[in-house]
Amino acid sequence: MSSPPPLVPPFTEETARLKVRLAEDAWNTRDPDRVAKVYTEDTRWRNRAEFPVGREAVRAFLRRKWDRELDYRLIKELWAFGADRLAVRFAYEWHDDAGQWYRSYGNENWEFDAAGLMRARHASINDKPIAESERLYRWPIGRRPDEHPGLSALGL
């Protein structure tokens, strides 16, 4: 029995896809402590109009995010990859405290250090208000089930 491939640069298509799925799984926990562990201590982000620098700033950002974006469910998909970089597209659904649902669409560019920790994340995101009846992500909070379609299969 072979062991799983290492998730450190240089990436292959297989390791890049796995890295993206593991990131999706972690973000779907909505656990800022778990998610922040995959970033370097000096990671640099661009997320909409926020520019957190450092793992602690990312952790604080994620706490604020998930306090506001309720019942969050995310799907990520690999778009392209290079030796130490991944391009990812994503869409997630959430609602605010008034009950308005949104589908947020975006793209991320990720850069990793030799240990596989993310040192840079550049995200561009747009939010589209949707009716509750338009939701496509209806699995229980947590990891997206393997049988649930991804972005391409959903036509997103």
DSSP file (Angstrom, degrees, kcal/mol; ACC not computed):
  #  RESIDUE AA STRUCTURE BP1 BP2  ACC     N-H-->O    O-->H-N    N-H-->O    O-->H-N    TCO  KAPPA ALPHA  PHI   PSI    X-CA   Y-CA   Z-CA
    1    1 A M              0   0    0      0, 0.0     2,-0.2     0, 0.0     0, 0.0   0.000 360.0 360.0 360.0 128.4    0.0    0.0    0.0
    2    2 A S        -     0   0    0      1,-0.1     0, 0.0     3,-0.0     0, 0.0  -0.548 360.0-118.8 -88.1 153.2    1.5    3.4   -1.0
    3    3 A S        -     0   0    0     -2,-0.2    -1,-0.1     1,-0.1     0, 0.0  -0.515  40.2 -89.3 -85.1 157.6    1.4    6.4    1.2
    4    4 A P        -     0   0    0      0, 0.0    -1,-0.1     0, 0.0     3,-0.1  -0.275  52.1 -94.6 -64.2 153.5   -0.4    9.6    0.1
    5    5 A P        -     0   0    0      0, 0.0     2,-0.1     0, 0.0    -3,-0.0  -0.350  44.8-100.4 -67.1 149.2    1.6   12.1   -1.9
    6    6 A P        -     0   0    0      0, 0.0     2,-0.4     0, 0.0   110,-0.1  -0.436  23.5-138.3 -68.3 144.7    3.2   14.9    0.0
    7    7 A L        +     0   0    0     -2,-0.1     4,-0.1   108,-0.1   108,-0.0  -0.326  67.7 104.1-102.6  51.0    1.3   18.2   -0.2
    8    8 A V  S    S-     0   0    0     -2,-0.4   106,-0.1     2,-0.2   107,-0.1  -0.894  72.0 -48.7-124.9 155.3    4.4   20.4   -0.6
    9    9 A P  S    S+     0   0    0      0, 0.0    75,-0.2     0, 0.0     2,-0.1  -0.312 105.5  60.6 -62.4 151.8    5.8   22.1   -3.7
   10   10 A P  S    S-     0   0    0      0, 0.0     2,-0.2     0, 0.0    -2,-0.2   0.491  84.4-152.9 -77.3 141.7    6.5   21.3   -6.4
   11   11 A F        -     0   0    0     72,-1.5     2,-0.2    71,-0.6    74,-0.1  -0.532  10.5-159.0 -84.3 146.2    2.8   20.3   -7.0
   12   12 A T     >  -     0   0    0     -2,-0.2     4,-2.6     1,-0.1     5,-0.2  -0.642  41.1-100.2-103.2 172.4    1.5   17.8   -9.4
   13   13 A E  H  > S+     0   0    0     -2,-0.2     4,-2.5     1,-0.2     5,-0.2   0.919 125.0  51.0 -60.2 -40.6   -2.1   17.9  -10.6
   14   14 A E  H  > S+     0   0    0      1,-0.2     4,-2.1     2,-0.2    -1,-0.2   0.937 113.5  42.1 -62.6 -47.9   -2.9   15.2   -8.1
   15   15 A T  H  > S+     0   0    0      1,-0.2     4,-2.5     2,-0.2    -1,-0.2   0.855 113.4  53.8 -71.2 -32.6   -1.4   17.0   -5.1
   16   16 A A  H  X S+     0   0    0     -4,-2.6     4,-2.1     2,-0.2    -2,-0.2   0.935 109.9  46.9 -65.0 -45.5   -2.8   20.3   -6.2
   17   17 A R  H  X S+     0   0    0     -4,-2.5     4,-2.3    -5,-0.2    -2,-0.2   0.905 113.7  48.4 -62.6 -41.2   -6.3   18.9   -6.4
   18   18 A L  H  X S+     0   0    0     -4,-2.1     4,-2.6     2,-0.2     5,-0.2   0.905 108.8  53.3 -66.1 -41.0   -5.9   17.3   -3.0
   19   19 A K  H  X S+     0   0    0     -4,-2.5     4,-1.9     1,-0.2    -1,-0.2   0.901 110.3  48.4 -59.6 -41.5   -4.5   20.5   -1.5
   20   20 A V  H  X S+     0   0    0     -4,-2.1     4,-2.6     2,-0.2    -1,-0.2   0.922 111.6  48.6 -66.4 -44.2   -7.6   22.4   -2.7
   21   21 A R  H  X S+     0   0    0     -4,-2.3     4,-2.8     1,-0.2    -2,-0.2   0.906 110.7  50.8 -64.6 -40.1  -10.0   19.8   -1.3
   22   22 A L  H  X S+     0   0    0     -4,-2.6     4,-2.3     2,-0.2    -1,-0.2   0.881 110.2  50.3 -64.3 -36.7   -8.3   19.8    2.1
   23   23 A A  H  X S+     0   0    0     -4,-1.9     4,-2.7    -5,-0.2     5,-0.2   0.931 110.5  49.6 -64.8 -45.0   -8.5   23.6    2.1
   24   24 A E  H  X S+     0   0    0     -4,-2.6     4,-2.3     1,-0.2    -2,-0.2   0.943 110.8  50.1 -56.7 -48.2  -12.2   23.4    1.3
   25   25 A D  H  X S+     0   0    0     -4,-2.8     4,-0.5     1,-0.2    -1,-0.2   0.910 111.7  47.8 -58.4 -43.6  -12.7   20.8    4.1
   26   26 A A  H >X>S+     0   0    0     -4,-2.3     3,-1.4     1,-0.2     5,-0.7   0.938 111.4  49.2 -65.0 -46.9  -10.9   23.0    6.6
   27   27 A W  H ><5S+     0   0    0     -4,-2.7     3,-1.3     1,-0.3    -1,-0.2   0.861 104.0  61.0 -62.2 -34.6  -12.8   26.2    5.7
   28   28 A N  H 3<5S+     0   0    0     -4,-2.3   114,-0.4     1,-0.3    -1,-0.3   0.646  94.3  63.5 -69.9 -12.5  -16.1   24.3    6.0
   29   29 A T  H <<5S-     0   0    0     -3,-1.4    -1,-0.3    -4,-0.5    -2,-0.2   0.756  95.1-145.9 -74.4 -23.7  -15.3   23.6    9.6
   30   30 A R  T <<5 +     0   0    0     -3,-1.3    -3,-0.1    -4,-0.6    -2,-0.1   0.835  49.8 142.5  57.6  35.4  -15.5   27.3   10.2
   31   31 A D     >< -     0   0    0     -5,-0.7     4,-2.6     1,-0.2     5,-0.3  -0.887  38.0-165.2-108.0 100.6  -12.8   26.8   12.8
   32   32 A P  H  > S+     0   0    0      0, 0.0     4,-2.5     0, 0.0    -1,-0.2   0.836  88.1  53.9 -56.5 -35.0  -10.4   29.8   12.6
   33   33 A D  H  > S+     0   0    0      2,-0.2     4,-0.9     1,-0.2    26,-0.1   0.928 111.7  43.7 -66.9 -44.3   -7.7   28.0   14.7
   34   34 A R  H >4 S+     0   0    0     -3,-0.2     3,-0.5     1,-0.2     4,-0.3   0.932 116.9  46.2 -65.2 -45.8   -7.7   25.0   12.4
   35   35 A V  H >< S+     0   0    0     -4,-2.6     3,-1.6     1,-0.2    -2,-0.2   0.913 107.1  57.1 -65.5 -42.9   -7.7   27.0    9.2
   36   36 A A  H >< S+     0   0    0     -4,-2.5     3,-1.7     1,-0.3    -1,-0.2   0.745  89.9  75.2 -63.3 -23.5   -5.0   29.5   10.4
   37   37 A K  T << S+     0   0    0     -4,-0.9    -1,-0.3    -3,-0.5    -2,-0.2   0.698  86.7  61.5 -63.9 -18.7   -2.5   26.6   10.9
   38   38 A V  T <  S+     0   0    0     -3,-1.6    80,-3.0    -4,-0.3     2,-0.3   0.415  91.9  82.5 -90.3   3.8   -1.9   26.2    7.2
   39   39 A Y  E <  S-a  118   0A   0     -3,-1.7    80,-0.2    78,-0.2    16,-0.1  -0.808  85.3-108.1-107.4 148.4   -0.6   29.7    6.8
   40   40 A T  E >   -     0   0A   0     78,-2.3     3,-1.7    -2,-0.3    15,-0.2  -0.273  33.8-108.7 -66.0 159.6    3.0   30.9    7.4
   41   41 A E  E 3  S+     0   0A   0      1,-0.3    14,-1.4    13,-0.2    15,-0.3   0.819 122.3  38.6 -58.8 -30.4    3.5   33.1   10.5
   42   42 A D  E 3  S+     0   0A   0     12,-0.2    -1,-0.3    13,-0.1    -2,-0.1   0.044  85.5 156.1-109.9  25.1    4.1   36.1    8.1
   43   43 A T  E <   -     0   0A   0     -3,-1.7    11,-3.5    10,-0.1     2,-0.4  -0.101  31.3-145.7 -52.5 148.7    1.4   35.2    5.5
   44   44 A R  E     -aB 120  53A   0     75,-2.0    77,-2.2     9,-0.2     2,-0.3  -0.982  18.9-174.7-123.6 129.5    0.1   38.1    3.5
   45   45 A W  E     -a  121   0A   0      7,-2.4     2,-0.4    -2,-0.4    77,-0.2  -0.858  23.1-164.6-121.8 154.2   -3.5   38.2    2.3
   46   46 A R  E     +a  122   0A   0     75,-2.1    77,-3.3    -2,-0.3     2,-0.4  -0.954  21.6 165.8-129.5 119.4   -5.7   40.3    0.1
   47   47 A N  E >   -aC 123  50A   0      3,-3.0     3,-2.6    -2,-0.4     2,-0.2  -0.900  65.4 -59.0-137.3 104.1   -9.4   39.6    0.8
   48   48 A R  T 3  S-     0   0    0     75,-0.9    75,-0.1    -2,-0.4    -1,-0.0  -0.439 120.8 -19.4  54.5-120.4  -11.8   42.1   -0.6
   49   49 A A  T 3  S+     0   0    0     -2,-0.2     2,-0.4    -3,-0.1    -1,-0.3   0.287 121.2  93.1 -99.2  10.5  -10.8   45.4    1.1
   50   50 A E  B <   -C   47   0A   0     -3,-2.6    -3,-3.0     2,-0.0    11,-0.0  -0.830  50.1-171.0-106.3 144.8   -8.9   43.7    3.9
   51   51 A F        -     0   0    0     -2,-0.4    -5,-0.1    -5,-0.2    -3,-0.0  -0.546  12.2-173.6-131.6  65.8   -5.2   43.0    3.9
   52   52 A P        -     0   0    0      0, 0.0    -7,-2.4     0, 0.0     2,-0.5  -0.345   5.7-160.9 -64.6 141.9   -4.3   40.8    6.9
   53   53 A V  B     +B   44   0A   0     -9,-0.2     4,-0.3    -2,-0.0    -9,-0.2  -0.991  53.5  17.7-125.1 123.7   -0.6   40.2    7.5
   54   54 A G  S  > S-     0   0    0    -11,-3.5     4,-2.0    -2,-0.5   -12,-0.2   0.096  87.4 -85.5  97.8 150.9    0.4   37.3    9.7
   55   55 A R  H  > S+     0   0    0    -14,-1.4     4,-2.5     1,-0.2     5,-0.1   0.863 125.1  53.1 -58.5 -40.6   -1.3   34.1   11.0
   56   56 A E  H  > S+     0   0    0    -15,-0.3     4,-2.1     1,-0.2    -1,-0.2   0.895 108.6  49.6 -66.2 -38.6   -2.8   35.9   14.0
   57   57 A A  H  > S+     0   0    0     -4,-0.3     4,-2.3     2,-0.2    -1,-0.2   0.876 111.0  50.8 -66.3 -36.8   -4.4   38.6   11.8
   58   58 A V  H  X S+     0   0    0     -4,-2.0     4,-2.7     2,-0.2    -2,-0.2   0.923 108.4  51.8 -64.2 -44.9   -5.8   35.8    9.6
   59   59 A R  H  X S+     0   0    0     -4,-2.5     4,-2.0     1,-0.2    -2,-0.2   0.925 111.7  46.4 -58.4 -45.3   -7.2   34.1   12.6
   60   60 A A  H  X S+     0   0    0     -4,-2.1     4,-2.1     1,-0.2    -1,-0.2   0.902 111.1  52.6 -64.2 -41.5   -8.9   37.3   13.7
   61   61 A F  H  X S+     0   0    0     -4,-2.3     4,-2.6     1,-0.2    -2,-0.2   0.932 109.2  49.3 -58.0 -47.0  -10.2   37.9   10.2
   62   62 A L  H  X S+     0   0    0     -4,-2.7     4,-2.6     1,-0.2     5,-0.2   0.872 107.6  54.1 -64.7 -37.7  -11.7   34.4   10.0
   63   63 A R  H  X S+     0   0    0     -4,-2.0     4,-1.2    -5,-0.2    -1,-0.2   0.942 111.9  44.4 -60.6 -46.5  -13.5   34.9   13.4
   64   64 A R  H  X S+     0   0    0     -4,-2.1     4,-1.2     2,-0.2     3,-0.2   0.914 112.5  53.8 -62.5 -43.2  -15.1   38.1   12.2
   65   65 A K  H >X S+     0   0    0     -4,-2.6     4,-3.2     1,-0.2     3,-0.8   0.949 111.8  41.7 -57.1 -53.4  -16.0   36.5    8.9
   66   66 A W  H 3< S+     0   0    0     -4,-2.6    -1,-0.2     1,-0.3    -2,-0.2   0.627 107.7  60.9 -79.3 -11.5  -17.8   33.5   10.3
   67   67 A D  H 3< S+     0   0    0     -4,-1.2    -1,-0.3    -3,-0.2    -2,-0.2   0.771 118.3  31.5 -74.0 -27.2  -19.5   35.6   13.0
   68   68 A R  H << S+     0   0    0     -4,-1.2     2,-1.1    -3,-0.8    -2,-0.2   0.818 111.5  63.5 -97.2 -39.5  -21.1   37.5   10.1
   69   69 A E  S >< S-     0   0    0     -4,-3.2     3,-0.6    -5,-0.2    -1,-0.2  -0.747  78.6-163.9 -95.3  94.7  -21.5   34.8    7.4
   70   70 A L  E 3   +D   95   0A   0     25,-2.4    25,-2.0    -2,-1.1    -3,-0.1  -0.459  63.3  10.7 -86.6 149.8  -23.9   32.3    9.0
   71   71 A D  E 3  S-     0   0A   0     23,-0.2    -1,-0.2     1,-0.2    22,-0.1   0.850  87.6-169.2  52.8  39.6  -24.5   28.7    7.9
   72   72 A Y  E <   +     0   0A   0     -3,-0.6     2,-0.3    -6,-0.1    70,-0.3  -0.345  15.2 176.5 -63.0 130.1  -21.5   29.0    5.6
   73   73 A R  E     -D   93   0A   0     20,-2.0    20,-2.4    -2,-0.1     2,-0.3  -0.990   9.2-168.0-139.1 133.0  -20.9   26.2    3.0
   74   74 A L  E     -D   92   0A   0     -2,-0.3     2,-0.4    18,-0.2    18,-0.2  -0.911  16.8-167.7-128.4 143.5  -18.0   26.4    0.5
   75   75 A I  E     -D   91   0A   0     16,-2.2    16,-2.0    -2,-0.3     2,-0.3  -0.998  13.3-171.1-127.3 130.3  -16.9   24.6   -2.7
   76   76 A K  E     -D   90   0A   0     -2,-0.4     2,-0.4    14,-0.2    14,-0.2  -0.863   0.8-169.3-115.1 152.9  -13.4   25.1   -4.1
   77   77 A E  E     -D   89   0A   0     12,-2.5    12,-2.6    -2,-0.3     2,-0.2  -0.992  27.1-114.4-143.9 134.2  -12.0   23.9   -7.4
   78   78 A L  E     +D   88   0A   0     -2,-0.4    10,-0.2    10,-0.2     3,-0.1  -0.464  31.0 175.1 -64.5 133.7   -8.5   23.9   -8.8
   79   79 A W  E     -     0   0A   0      8,-3.4     2,-0.3     1,-0.5     9,-0.2   0.764  63.7 -22.4-105.3 -45.7   -8.2   26.2  -11.8
   80   80 A A  E     -D   87   0A   0      7,-1.6     7,-3.0   -64,-0.0    -1,-0.5  -0.975  58.8-155.8-160.1 163.2   -4.4   26.0  -12.5
   81   81 A F  E     -D   86   0A   0     -2,-0.3     5,-0.2     5,-0.2     2,-0.2  -0.993   8.3-178.9-148.7 155.4   -1.2   25.1  -10.8
   82   82 A G        -     0   0    0      3,-3.1   -71,-0.6    -2,-0.3     3,-0.2  -0.703  56.0 -69.2-135.0-171.4    2.5   25.7  -10.9
   83   83 A A  S    S+     0   0    0      1,-0.2   -72,-1.5    -2,-0.2     3,-0.0   0.908 128.3   0.4 -52.6 -51.2    5.5   24.5   -8.9
   84   84 A D  S    S+     0   0    0    -74,-0.2    28,-2.5   -75,-0.2     2,-0.4   0.123 121.8  77.8-127.3  20.4    4.6   26.5   -5.7
   85   85 A R  E     - E   0 111A   0     26,-0.2    -3,-3.1    -3,-0.2     2,-0.4  -0.977  50.2-168.6-136.1 145.5    1.4   28.2   -6.7
   86   86 A L  E     -DE  81 110A   0     24,-1.8    24,-3.1    -2,-0.4     2,-0.5  -0.990  10.9-152.4-130.0 141.0   -2.3   27.3   -7.1
   87   87 A A  E     -DE  80 109A   0     -7,-3.0    -8,-3.4    -2,-0.4    -7,-1.6  -0.967  24.4-176.9-109.9 129.3   -5.1   29.2   -8.7
   88   88 A V  E     -DE  78 108A   0     20,-2.7    20,-3.2    -2,-0.5     2,-0.3  -0.955  18.0-157.8-130.3 140.5   -8.5   28.3   -7.3
   89   89 A R  E     +DE  77 107A   0    -12,-2.6   -12,-2.5    -2,-0.4     2,-0.3  -0.897  23.1 172.9-113.0 153.9  -12.0   29.3   -8.0
   90   90 A F  E     -DE  76 106A   0     16,-2.6    16,-2.4    -2,-0.3     2,-0.3  -0.968  23.0-163.1-152.0 162.5  -14.8   29.0   -5.4
   91   91 A A  E     -DE  75 105A   0    -16,-2.0   -16,-2.2    -2,-0.3     2,-0.3  -0.963  14.3-177.9-147.4 140.3  -18.3   29.7   -4.5
   92   92 A Y  E     -DE  74 104A   0     12,-2.3    12,-3.3    -2,-0.3     2,-0.4  -0.976  15.6-142.2-138.1 154.4  -19.9   29.7   -1.1
   93   93 A E  E     +DE  73 103A   0    -20,-2.4   -20,-2.0    -2,-0.3     2,-0.3  -0.901  31.8 143.4-116.2 145.2  -23.4   30.2    0.3
   94   94 A W  E     - E   0 102A   0      8,-1.8     8,-2.8    -2,-0.4     2,-0.3  -0.963  32.2-133.3-164.3 168.2  -24.3   31.9    3.6
   95   95 A H  E     -DE  70 101A   0    -25,-2.0   -25,-2.4    -2,-0.3     6,-0.2  -0.962  17.2-126.3-133.4 157.0  -26.9   34.2    5.2
   96   96 A D    >   -     0   0    0      4,-2.0     3,-1.8    -2,-0.3   -27,-0.1  -0.292  42.3 -90.0 -89.7-178.9  -26.6   37.3    7.3
   97   97 A D  T 3  S+     0   0    0      1,-0.3    -1,-0.1   -29,-0.1   -28,-0.0   0.608 126.4  59.5 -72.6  -9.2  -28.3   37.9   10.6
   98   98 A A  T 3  S-     0   0    0      2,-0.1    -1,-0.3     0, 0.0    -3,-0.0   0.476 120.3-107.7 -91.1  -4.7  -31.4   39.3    8.9
   99   99 A G    <   +     0   0    0     -3,-1.8     2,-0.4     1,-0.3    -2,-0.1   0.479  69.3 145.7  93.7   2.6  -31.9   36.0    7.0
  100  100 A Q        -     0   0    0     31,-0.1    -4,-2.0    29,-0.0    -1,-0.3  -0.635  39.6-143.1 -76.5 125.4  -30.8   37.2    3.5
  101  101 A W  E     -EF  95 130A   0     29,-0.7    29,-2.3    -2,-0.4     2,-0.3  -0.587  18.8-173.3 -87.5 151.3  -28.9   34.5    1.6
  102  102 A Y  E     -EF  94 129A   0     -8,-2.8    -8,-1.8    27,-0.3     2,-0.5  -0.972  22.1-149.0-138.2 151.4  -25.9   35.1   -0.6
  103  103 A R  E     -EF  93 128A   0     25,-2.5    25,-2.3    -2,-0.3     2,-0.5  -0.992  21.9-158.3-117.1 121.2  -23.8   33.1   -3.0
  104  104 A S  E     -EF  92 127A   0    -12,-3.3   -12,-2.3    -2,-0.5     2,-0.3  -0.872   6.3-165.0-103.3 127.5  -20.3   34.5   -3.0
  105  105 A Y  E     +EF  91 126A   0     21,-2.8    21,-2.8    -2,-0.5     2,-0.3  -0.851  20.2 146.7-110.6 144.2  -18.1   33.8   -6.0
  106  106 A G  E     -EF  90 125A   0    -16,-2.4   -16,-2.6    -2,-0.3     2,-0.3  -0.994  37.8-129.7-166.0 174.7  -14.4   34.3   -6.2
  107  107 A N  E     -EF  89 124A   0     17,-1.9    17,-2.3    -2,-0.3     2,-0.4  -0.975  21.1-164.6-131.2 144.8  -10.9   33.4   -7.3
  108  108 A E  E     -EF  88 123A   0    -20,-3.2   -20,-2.7    -2,-0.3     2,-0.5  -0.976  10.9-155.6-130.3 145.4   -7.8   32.9   -5.2
  109  109 A N  E     -EF  87 122A   0     13,-2.0    13,-2.2    -2,-0.4     2,-0.4  -0.992  20.3-166.6-116.7 125.2   -4.1   32.8   -6.0
  110  110 A W  E     -EF  86 121A   0    -24,-3.1   -24,-1.8    -2,-0.5     2,-0.4  -0.892  10.6-168.5-115.9 141.0   -2.1   30.9   -3.5
  111  111 A E  E     -EF  85 120A   0      9,-2.1     8,-2.7    -2,-0.4     9,-1.6  -0.997  13.2-159.4-127.7 136.1    1.7   30.8   -3.0
  112  112 A F  E     - F   0 118A   0    -28,-2.5     6,-0.2    -2,-0.4     2,-0.1  -0.796  12.3-131.0-117.0 153.1    3.4   28.2   -0.7
  113  113 A D    >   -     0   0    0      4,-2.7     3,-1.9    -2,-0.3    -1,-0.0  -0.357  46.4 -88.8 -87.3 179.2    6.7   27.9    1.1
  114  114 A A  T 3  S+     0   0    0      1,-0.3    -1,-0.1     2,-0.1    -2,-0.0   0.745 127.4  57.0 -63.8 -24.0    8.8   24.7    0.9
  115  115 A A  T 3  S-     0   0    0      2,-0.1    -1,-0.3  -107,-0.1  -108,-0.1   0.467 120.5-106.6 -85.8  -1.7    7.0   23.2    3.9
  116  116 A G  S <  S+     0   0    0     -3,-1.9     2,-0.3     1,-0.3    -2,-0.1   0.548  74.9 137.4  89.0   8.0    3.6   23.5    2.1
  117  117 A L        -     0   0    0    -78,-0.1    -4,-2.7     1,-0.1     2,-0.5  -0.670  60.3-112.1 -86.2 143.8    2.4   26.5    4.2
  118  118 A M  E     +aF  39 112A   0    -80,-3.0   -78,-2.3    -2,-0.3    -6,-0.3  -0.625  34.8 176.0 -79.6 121.7    0.6   29.3    2.4
  119  119 A R  E     +     0   0A   0     -8,-2.7   -75,-2.0    -2,-0.5     2,-0.3   0.652  68.7  26.8 -98.4 -18.0    2.6   32.4    2.4
  120  120 A A  E     +aF  44 111A   0     -9,-1.6    -9,-2.1   -77,-0.2     2,-0.4  -0.995  55.9 179.9-147.0 140.5    0.3   34.5    0.2
  121  121 A R  E     -aF  45 110A   0    -77,-2.2   -75,-2.1    -2,-0.3     2,-0.5  -0.960   3.7-174.9-140.1 119.6   -3.4   34.5   -0.6
  122  122 A H  E     -aF  46 109A   0    -13,-2.2   -13,-2.0    -2,-0.4     2,-0.4  -0.968  13.4-177.3-116.8 116.0   -5.0   37.0   -3.0
  123  123 A A  E     -aF  47 108A   0    -77,-3.3   -75,-0.9    -2,-0.5     2,-0.4  -0.922  18.2-168.9-120.4 139.4   -8.7   36.7   -3.2
  124  124 A S  E     - F   0 107A   0    -17,-2.3   -17,-1.9    -2,-0.4     2,-0.4  -0.998  21.6-180.0-121.2 128.7  -11.3   38.5   -5.4
  125  125 A I  E     - F   0 106A   0     -2,-0.4     2,-0.4   -19,-0.2   -19,-0.2  -0.984  18.1-168.6-139.1 139.2  -14.9   38.0   -4.3
  126  126 A N  E     - F   0 105A   0    -21,-2.8   -21,-2.8    -2,-0.4     2,-0.5  -0.983  15.2-145.0-125.3 139.9  -18.4   39.1   -5.4
  127  127 A D  E     - F   0 104A   0     -2,-0.4   -23,-0.2   -23,-0.2    -2,-0.0  -0.896  10.4-168.5-108.1 131.4  -21.6   38.5   -3.4
  128  128 A K  E     - F   0 103A   0    -25,-2.3   -25,-2.5    -2,-0.5     2,-0.1  -0.974  22.1-130.2-117.6 119.3  -24.9   37.8   -5.1
  129  129 A P  E     - F   0 102A   0      0, 0.0     2,-0.3     0, 0.0   -27,-0.3  -0.462  34.2-178.4 -63.8 137.6  -28.1   38.0   -3.0
  130  130 A I  E     - F   0 101A   0    -29,-2.3   -29,-0.7    -2,-0.1     2,-0.2  -0.939  29.0-109.0-133.8 157.5  -30.2   34.8   -3.6
  131  131 A A    >   -     0   0    0     -2,-0.3     3,-1.8     1,-0.1     4,-0.4  -0.538  34.5-113.6 -78.5 153.8  -33.5   33.6   -2.3
  132  132 A E  G >  S+     0   0    0      1,-0.3     3,-1.4    -2,-0.2    -1,-0.1   0.858 118.8  60.1 -56.0 -35.0  -33.4   30.7    0.1
  133  133 A S  G 3  S+     0   0    0      1,-0.3    -1,-0.3     3,-0.0     0, 0.0   0.670  97.4  60.2 -68.5 -17.1  -35.1   28.6   -2.6
  134  134 A E  G <  S+     0   0    0     -3,-1.8    -1,-0.3     2,-0.0    -2,-0.2   0.497  76.4 123.0 -87.7  -5.2  -32.1   29.2   -4.9
  135  135 A R    <   -     0   0    0     -3,-1.4     3,-0.1    -4,-0.4   -32,-0.1  -0.273  36.0-178.9 -59.4 142.3  -29.6   27.6   -2.6
  136  136 A L        +     0   0    0      1,-0.1     2,-0.9     0, 0.0    -1,-0.1   0.534  65.1  75.4-113.9 -16.7  -27.6   24.7   -4.0
  137  137 A Y        +     0   0    0      1,-0.1    -1,-0.1   -64,-0.1    -2,-0.0  -0.815  48.5 147.4-104.2  95.7  -25.5   23.8   -1.0
  138  138 A R        +     0   0    0     -2,-0.9    -1,-0.1    -3,-0.1     3,-0.1   0.115  25.5 122.3-120.2  20.8  -27.8   21.9    1.4
  139  139 A W  S    S-     0   0    0      1,-0.1     3,-0.1     3,-0.1     5,-0.1  -0.439  75.6 -83.7 -77.3 160.3  -25.5   19.4    3.0
  140  140 A P        -     0   0    0      0, 0.0    -1,-0.1     0, 0.0    -2,-0.0  -0.267  64.0 -78.1 -59.0 150.5  -25.2   19.4    6.8
  141  141 A I  S    S+     0   0    0     -3,-0.1     2,-0.3   -68,-0.0   -68,-0.1  -0.214 102.5  40.9 -50.4 136.5  -22.7   22.0    8.2
  142  142 A G  S    S+     0   0    0   -114,-0.4  -113,-0.1   -70,-0.3    -3,-0.1  -0.866 100.7  14.1 121.5-156.1  -19.2   20.7    7.8
  143  143 A R  S    S-     0   0    0     -2,-0.3  -118,-0.1     1,-0.1     3,-0.1  -0.221  76.1-112.6 -58.9 135.7  -17.4   18.8    5.0
  144  144 A R        -     0   0    0    -70,-0.2    -1,-0.1     1,-0.1    -3,-0.0  -0.544  40.4-109.7 -65.7 127.8  -19.0   18.6    1.6
  145  145 A P    >   -     0   0    0      0, 0.0     3,-1.8     0, 0.0    -1,-0.1  -0.298  20.9-120.7 -60.6 145.3  -20.1   15.0    1.0
  146  146 A D  T 3  S+     0   0    0      1,-0.3    -2,-0.1    -3,-0.1    -3,-0.0   0.818 112.8  54.2 -56.3 -32.6  -18.0   13.3   -1.7
  147  147 A E  T 3  S+     0   0    0      2,-0.1    -1,-0.3     3,-0.0     3,-0.1   0.575  83.9 103.3 -82.2  -7.7  -21.2   12.7   -3.8
  148  148 A H  S <  S-     0   0    0     -3,-1.8   -11,-0.0     1,-0.1    -4,-0.0  -0.587  82.1-108.5 -74.3 132.5  -22.2   16.3   -3.8
  149  149 A P        -     0   0    0      0, 0.0    -1,-0.1     0, 0.0     2,-0.1  -0.208  29.6-131.6 -61.3 151.2  -21.4   18.0   -7.1
  150  150 A G     >  -     0   0    0     -3,-0.1     4,-1.7   -75,-0.0     6,-0.2  -0.159  38.7 -79.4 -87.5-171.5  -18.6   20.4   -7.4
  151  151 A L  H  >>S+     0   0    0      1,-0.2     5,-2.6     2,-0.2     4,-0.6   0.921 127.7  47.4 -60.5 -48.5  -18.6   23.9   -9.1
  152  152 A S  H >45S+     0   0    0      1,-0.2     3,-1.2     4,-0.2    -1,-0.2   0.921 111.9  50.0 -62.5 -43.5  -18.3   22.7  -12.7
  153  153 A A  H 345S+     0   0    0      1,-0.3    -1,-0.2     2,-0.1    -2,-0.2   0.823 111.0  50.4 -64.3 -30.5  -21.0   20.0  -12.3
  154  154 A L  H 3<5S-     0   0    0     -4,-1.7    -1,-0.3    -3,-0.1    -2,-0.2   0.522 114.9-117.3 -83.1  -5.9  -23.3   22.6  -10.8
  155  155 A G  T <<5       0   0    0     -3,-1.2    -3,-0.2    -4,-0.6    -2,-0.1   0.745 360.0 360.0  75.1  22.9  -22.7   25.0  -13.7
  156  156 A L      <       0   0    0     -5,-2.6    -4,-0.2    -6,-0.2    -5,-0.1   0.403 360.0 360.0 -98.7 360.0  -21.1   27.6  -11.4
